Amino acid sequence: MTTTRVVRWRDWTGAGIEHLVLSEDDDGIVAESALLGTTESGTVFALRYRIGCDAAWRVRELGIPSPSRTSR
């Protein structure tokens, strides 16, 4: 059986937010997240990542997709 938890939080300044989906089953745990934020210098960024762990929470896979950019 798969257990899934969805969690969202903001940083202390309210300038960033993260959305995390954590799924766990007999084969292991997968965390998939999307993050939107602003650096201290004011640069806005977005990031997605995926972490795959075995059933003992040892990291077995890490993925950070390349961002696609559109020019205007």
PyMOL commands that set and color helices and strands:
alter all, ss='L'
color gray80, all
select strands_A, chain A and resi 3-10+17-25+28-38+44-53+59-63
alter strands_A, ss='S'
color yellow, strands_A
deselect
rebuild
show_as cartoon
